[in-house]
Amino acid sequence: MPNFDTTITNNPNRPFVCATILVGAQTEPFFATCLESVADAIDYAVVDLNGNYEENAKVLENSRLYKEKRMRIEKSVFKDYSSARNNTFAMLPPETEWIMRLDADEVHFPQDLQILIREIIPHLDDSIGMLDAYWLCFFHSFKYVTKLERRHDLFIRYHKGMKWERSIHEQLIGRQGKRLAAPYIFHHYANIKDPEEFLQKVNAYIKLTAQESSLNKILAKDPMLELMKDNGGTRATMRARFLQEQDKVFLYTGQYPEVNIDWLDPNKAPDFIKSMQEDLDDIMKDKAKPQHGGKRRILFRLPSLLFHLKTWFAKKQAFCLASKLKKSLP
């Protein structure tokens, strides 16, 4: 590939935002949807293609960003996550003022993202160097979520000298400025994978994590290690995971991004999605039955209460940021 025949158009009325993307050898079923969901909001994208999976290369070349010459792709041999992220820094156009750290398994709300990039980021004070957001983490189904998690460093104000360190759980060295949370929630579909691929990814992640001695204690307590030893087959392993996490899982009845996600259609969803959906439905039916009373009932409902509390807190931060921006506008 690499694609050097690019077109860069800098809008003088707002900062230039470039997305950085890492793509490995595994299938990325939401990658095309991910790229389309950000195409109208970002100015440019740089991609470190560090796997030999041809389908991912085809997705990149078929994307609107690539066809509009707003993407640069370079192949590399995967060493660790920091090296791959530093490769994307080396590809950044000189106009770059903010980077968007984009994962291939997240899907954005296009209109909301445009507001964030074109209306909020241009009015941030120069003291702000990092802009976080919130993502909904879906649990092996489009019907269930486990948490609303703060996504750190979704946007970072870029300057030369920054670099990533550590092979996994990367840390950005040389960042400057204060951190702020944006009034924005998007979808994270990392867990919606074929069960076999999901467990392979977990296994590879564990092996890479084990290389860092400082994380060995955390690794030793990782419940996924026990699931990897399961001898009952992939579906039995995943069902064990569902049972383990059931008190953290909640029904999702909200909206989805207005971009094409084929798997949302029951007629197009793969069989593994349907089978996992059935297992989750069975488990959640049992969970819904009244089992506790008094103080024990409150403890049983605590994860749900915490989930709604985090949602409320995210909305509160959004209101505070909107109020500050309103005061700063001319």
DORO-704329 format. One record per residue (C-alpha): residue in three letters; y, x, z. Coordinates in Angstrom, 1 decimal. Each point is the difference from the previous one (the first is absolute). Example, Ala and Ser with C-alpha at 12.3 -4.5 7.8 and 13.67 -1.06 7.14 Angstrom:
DORO-704329
ALA:-4.5:12.3:7.8 $
SER:3.4:1.4:-0.7 $
This chain:
DORO-704329
MET:0.0:0.0:0.0 $
PRO:2.6:1.4:1.5 $
ASN:2.9:-2.2:-1.1 $
PHE:3.1:2.0:-0.5 $
ASP:1.6:-2.2:-2.6 $
THR:1.9:-2.0:2.6 $
THR:3.2:-2.1:0.1 $
ILE:2.2:0.2:3.1 $
THR:2.9:-2.3:0.3 $
ASN:2.1:0.5:3.1 $
ASN:2.0:-3.0:1.3 $
PRO:3.2:1.5:1.6 $
ASN:0.4:-3.1:2.2 $
ARG:-3.1:0.5:2.0 $
PRO:-2.4:2.9:1.1 $
PHE:-2.7:1.1:-2.3 $
VAL:-3.4:-1.0:1.4 $
CYS:-3.2:1.7:-1.1 $
ALA:-3.5:-1.1:1.1 $
THR:-2.6:2.6:0.8 $
ILE:-3.6:-0.9:-0.6 $
LEU:-3.4:1.7:0.8 $
VAL:-3.0:-1.2:-2.1 $
GLY:-3.5:1.3:0.7 $
ALA:-3.4:-0.4:-1.5 $
GLN:-0.9:-3.4:1.6 $
THR:0.6:-3.4:-1.7 $
GLU:3.3:-1.6:0.8 $
PRO:-0.4:-3.7:-0.8 $
PHE:3.6:-0.9:0.9 $
PHE:1.7:3.0:-1.6 $
ALA:1.2:-1.8:-3.2 $
THR:1.4:-2.8:2.2 $
CYS:1.6:2.6:2.3 $
LEU:1.9:1.7:-2.8 $
GLU:1.1:-3.2:-1.6 $
SER:1.3:-1.3:3.4 $
VAL:2.4:3.0:0.3 $
ALA:1.0:0.4:-3.7 $
ASP:3.2:-2.0:0.2 $
ALA:1.2:1.6:3.2 $
ILE:-0.5:3.8:-0.2 $
ASP:1.6:2.3:-2.4 $
TYR:-2.9:2.4:-0.6 $
ALA:-3.5:1.0:1.2 $
VAL:-1.8:3.3:0.3 $
VAL:-3.8:0.1:0.3 $
ASP:-2.4:2.6:1.2 $
LEU:-3.3:-0.9:-1.7 $
ASN:-2.5:2.0:2.0 $
GLY:-3.3:-1.7:-1.1 $
ASN:-2.1:-0.3:-3.1 $
TYR:-0.2:-3.7:0.0 $
GLU:1.1:-1.0:-3.5 $
GLU:0.7:-3.6:0.8 $
ASN:2.9:1.0:2.3 $
ALA:1.5:2.1:-2.8 $
LYS:-0.2:-3.0:-2.4 $
VAL:1.7:-2.2:2.6 $
LEU:2.9:2.5:0.2 $
GLU:0.3:0.3:-3.8 $
ASN:0.0:-3.8:-0.4 $
SER:2.6:-0.6:2.7 $
ARG:3.5:-1.1:-0.9 $
LEU:1.5:3.0:1.8 $
TYR:-1.9:2.4:-2.3 $
LYS:0.7:-1.9:-3.2 $
GLU:3.7:-0.1:0.9 $
LYS:-0.1:3.8:0.5 $
ARG:0.8:-0.3:3.7 $
MET:-3.1:1.8:1.3 $
ARG:-1.2:3.5:0.2 $
ILE:-3.7:0.7:0.5 $
GLU:-1.6:3.4:0.8 $
LYS:-3.7:0.7:0.7 $
SER:-1.1:2.2:2.8 $
VAL:-3.1:0.9:2.0 $
PHE:0.0:-1.7:3.4 $
LYS:0.3:2.4:2.9 $
ASP:1.4:-2.2:2.7 $
TYR:2.6:-2.8:0.4 $
SER:3.0:2.2:0.8 $
SER:-0.6:2.2:-3.1 $
ALA:-0.2:-3.1:-2.2 $
ARG:3.2:-1.4:1.5 $
ASN:1.8:3.3:-0.4 $
ASN:-1.1:0.0:-3.7 $
THR:2.0:-3.3:-0.4 $
PHE:3.1:1.6:1.6 $
ALA:-0.2:2.7:-2.7 $
MET:0.1:-2.7:-2.7 $
LEU:3.0:-1.9:1.4 $
PRO:3.0:-0.4:-2.4 $
PRO:3.1:1.9:1.1 $
GLU:1.8:-3.4:0.3 $
THR:-2.3:-1.2:2.8 $
GLU:1.8:-1.1:3.2 $
TRP:-2.7:-2.1:1.6 $
ILE:-3.8:0.1:-0.4 $
MET:-2.3:-3.0:0.4 $
ARG:-3.4:1.0:1.3 $
LEU:-2.2:-2.3:-2.0 $
ASP:-3.8:-0.6:0.6 $
ALA:-2.2:-1.2:-2.8 $
ASP:-1.5:-2.8:2.2 $
GLU:3.3:-1.7:1.0 $
VAL:1.7:-2.8:-1.9 $
HIS:3.7:-0.9:0.4 $
PHE:2.1:-3.1:-0.3 $
PRO:2.0:1.0:-3.1 $
GLN:3.2:-1.9:0.7 $
ASP:0.1:0.9:3.7 $
LEU:-0.6:3.7:-0.9 $
GLN:2.9:-0.1:-2.5 $
ILE:2.3:-1.3:2.8 $
LEU:-1.2:2.7:2.3 $
ILE:0.7:2.8:-2.5 $
ARG:3.1:-1.4:-1.8 $
GLU:1.8:-1.7:2.9 $
ILE:-1.1:1.5:3.3 $
ILE:-0.7:3.7:-0.7 $
PRO:3.4:0.6:-1.8 $
HIS:1.8:-1.3:3.1 $
LEU:-1.9:2.0:2.6 $
ASP:2.1:2.5:2.0 $
ASP:-0.5:3.6:-0.8 $
SER:-1.5:0.6:3.4 $
ILE:-3.1:-2.1:-1.0 $
GLY:-2.7:2.3:-1.5 $
MET:-3.2:-2.2:0.2 $
LEU:-0.5:-3.6:-0.7 $
ASP:-3.1:-1.7:1.3 $
ALA:-1.4:-3.4:-0.9 $
TYR:-3.0:-2.2:1.1 $
TRP:-3.3:-0.6:-1.8 $
LEU:-2.6:-2.7:0.5 $
CYS:-3.4:1.7:0.2 $
PHE:-2.6:-2.3:-1.6 $
PHE:-3.6:0.2:1.4 $
HIS:-2.6:0.0:-2.8 $
SER:1.3:-3.3:-1.3 $
PHE:3.2:-1.6:-1.3 $
LYS:-0.5:-2.6:2.7 $
TYR:0.2:2.2:3.1 $
VAL:2.3:2.6:1.5 $
THR:-0.3:2.3:2.9 $
LYS:3.6:1.0:0.8 $
LEU:3.5:0.3:-1.0 $
GLU:0.6:3.7:0.1 $
ARG:3.1:2.0:-0.2 $
ARG:-0.2:2.1:-3.2 $
HIS:1.8:3.2:0.9 $
ASP:1.9:2.0:-2.7 $
LEU:-0.2:-2.6:-2.8 $
PHE:3.3:1.4:-1.1 $
ILE:1.3:3.5:0.8 $
ARG:3.4:1.5:-0.8 $
TYR:-1.0:3.1:-2.0 $
HIS:1.5:3.5:0.1 $
LYS:-1.4:3.4:-1.0 $
GLY:-2.0:1.8:2.6 $
MET:-2.2:-2.9:1.0 $
LYS:-3.7:0.5:0.0 $
TRP:-3.2:-1.6:1.3 $
GLU:-2.3:1.7:2.4 $
ARG:-3.6:-0.6:1.4 $
SER:-2.9:-0.9:-2.2 $
ILE:-0.2:-3.6:1.2 $
HIS:2.3:-2.1:2.2 $
GLU:2.8:1.9:-1.8 $
GLN:3.3:0.9:1.6 $
LEU:3.2:0.3:-2.0 $
ILE:1.9:3.2:1.1 $
GLY:3.7:0.3:-0.5 $
ARG:0.9:-3.7:0.0 $
GLN:3.5:-0.9:1.1 $
GLY:1.7:-3.0:1.4 $
LYS:-0.8:-3.1:2.1 $
ARG:-2.8:-2.4:-0.6 $
LEU:0.6:-3.7:-0.7 $
ALA:-2.4:-2.9:-0.6 $
ALA:0.7:-2.1:-3.1 $
PRO:-0.2:-3.8:-0.1 $
TYR:-2.9:0.1:-2.4 $
ILE:-3.8:-0.9:0.2 $
PHE:-2.5:0.8:-2.7 $
HIS:-3.8:-0.1:-0.5 $
HIS:-2.5:2.7:0.6 $
TYR:-3.4:-0.4:-1.6 $
ALA:-1.7:3.3:0.9 $
ASN:-3.0:-1.8:1.6 $
ILE:-0.6:-2.4:-2.9 $
LYS:-2.6:2.3:-1.7 $
ASP:-3.6:-0.1:-1.0 $
PRO:-1.8:0.6:3.4 $
GLU:-1.8:3.1:-1.3 $
GLU:3.2:1.6:-1.3 $
PHE:1.8:-0.9:3.3 $
LEU:-2.6:1.8:2.1 $
GLN:0.0:3.0:-2.4 $
LYS:3.8:0.2:0.4 $
VAL:-0.4:-0.2:3.8 $
ASN:-2.6:2.7:0.0 $
ALA:2.2:2.3:-2.1 $
TYR:2.9:-0.7:2.2 $
ILE:-2.0:0.9:3.1 $
LYS:-1.2:3.3:-1.5 $
LEU:3.6:1.0:-0.9 $
THR:1.2:-1.1:3.5 $
ALA:-2.7:2.2:1.6 $
GLN:1.7:3.1:-1.5 $
GLU:2.9:-0.5:2.4 $
SER:-1.1:1.0:3.5 $
SER:2.9:-1.8:1.6 $
LEU:-1.5:-3.3:-1.2 $
ASN:-3.6:0.6:1.0 $
LYS:0.4:-2.1:3.2 $
ILE:1.3:-2.9:-1.9 $
LEU:-2.8:0.4:-2.6 $
ALA:-2.6:0.0:2.7 $
LYS:1.2:-3.4:1.2 $
ASP:0.2:-1.5:-3.5 $
PRO:-2.1:-3.2:-0.1 $
MET:-0.6:0.5:-3.7 $
LEU:-2.2:2.9:0.8 $
GLU:-2.6:-2.3:1.5 $
LEU:0.3:-2.4:-2.9 $
MET:-0.8:2.8:-2.4 $
LYS:-3.3:0.5:1.8 $
ASP:-1.1:-3.6:-0.6 $
ASN:-3.3:-0.2:-1.7 $
GLY:0.1:-3.7:-1.0 $
GLY:1.7:0.4:-3.3 $
THR:3.7:-0.1:-1.1 $
ARG:0.4:-3.7:0.6 $
ALA:-1.5:0.3:3.5 $
THR:2.3:2.9:0.7 $
MET:3.1:-2.0:-1.1 $
ARG:-1.1:-3.0:2.0 $
ALA:-0.2:2.3:3.1 $
ARG:3.5:1.1:-0.7 $
PHE:1.2:-3.7:-0.3 $
LEU:-1.6:-0.8:3.4 $
GLN:1.6:3.0:1.5 $
GLU:3.5:-0.9:-1.2 $
GLN:-0.2:-3.8:0.2 $
ASP:2.4:-0.3:2.9 $
LYS:2.7:1.8:-2.1 $
VAL:-0.5:-2.2:-3.2 $
PHE:2.2:-2.9:-0.8 $
LEU:0.2:-2.6:-2.7 $
TYR:2.7:0.6:-2.6 $
THR:1.8:-3.0:-1.5 $
GLY:3.1:1.7:-1.4 $
GLN:1.2:0.8:-3.5 $
TYR:-1.2:2.7:-2.4 $
PRO:2.2:2.2:-2.2 $
GLU:0.9:-1.7:-3.3 $
VAL:-2.0:2.5:-2.1 $
ASN:-3.4:-0.4:-1.6 $
ILE:-2.8:0.6:2.5 $
ASP:-3.2:-1.2:-1.8 $
TRP:-2.2:0.2:3.1 $
LEU:2.1:-2.8:1.7 $
ASP:-1.7:-2.3:-2.5 $
PRO:-3.4:-1.0:1.5 $
ASN:-1.4:-0.1:-3.6 $
LYS:1.0:3.6:-0.6 $
ALA:-0.8:1.5:3.4 $
PRO:-2.9:2.4:0.1 $
ASP:-3.2:-1.0:1.8 $
PHE:0.6:2.4:2.9 $
ILE:3.3:-1.8:0.7 $
LYS:-1.8:-3.3:0.2 $
SER:-2.8:1.3:2.2 $
MET:2.4:1.7:2.4 $
GLN:2.0:-3.2:0.1 $
GLU:-3.1:-2.0:0.9 $
ASP:-0.8:2.5:2.9 $
LEU:3.5:-0.1:1.3 $
ASP:0.2:-3.8:-0.2 $
ASP:-3.3:-0.3:2.1 $
ILE:1.3:2.5:2.6 $
MET:3.4:-1.7:0.2 $
LYS:-1.5:-3.4:0.5 $
ASP:-1.8:1.2:3.0 $
LYS:3.1:1.7:1.3 $
ALA:1.9:-3.3:-0.3 $
LYS:-2.3:-1.7:2.4 $
PRO:1.5:-0.3:3.5 $
GLN:-1.8:2.6:2.1 $
HIS:2.3:0.8:2.9 $
GLY:2.4:-1.7:2.5 $
GLY:2.8:1.0:2.3 $
LYS:0.9:3.7:0.1 $
ARG:-3.0:1.0:-2.2 $
ARG:1.3:-2.4:-2.7 $
ILE:3.4:1.8:0.1 $
LEU:-1.7:3.3:-0.4 $
PHE:-2.0:-1.3:-2.9 $
ARG:3.2:-1.1:-1.8 $
LEU:1.9:3.2:0.8 $
PRO:-0.5:1.7:-3.4 $
SER:1.3:-3.2:-1.7 $
LEU:3.0:-0.1:2.3 $
LEU:0.8:3.7:-0.7 $
PHE:-0.3:-0.6:-3.8 $
HIS:2.6:-2.8:0.2 $
LEU:2.2:2.1:2.3 $
LYS:0.1:2.9:-2.6 $
THR:0.8:-2.5:-2.7 $
TRP:2.9:-1.4:2.1 $
PHE:1.2:3.6:0.7 $
ALA:0.0:0.8:-3.7 $
LYS:2.1:-3.0:-0.8 $
LYS:2.4:0.9:2.9 $
GLN:0.5:3.5:-1.5 $
ALA:0.6:-1.6:-3.4 $
PHE:2.7:-2.2:1.5 $
CYS:1.7:2.9:1.7 $
LEU:0.0:2.2:-3.1 $
ALA:1.3:-2.9:-2.1 $
SER:2.9:-0.5:2.5 $
LYS:0.9:3.7:-0.1 $
LEU:-0.1:0.1:-3.8 $
LYS:2.2:-3.2:-0.2 $
LYS:2.6:1.7:2.1 $
SER:0.0:3.2:-2.1 $
LEU:0.4:-1.8:-3.4 $
PRO:3.5:0.0:-1.5 $
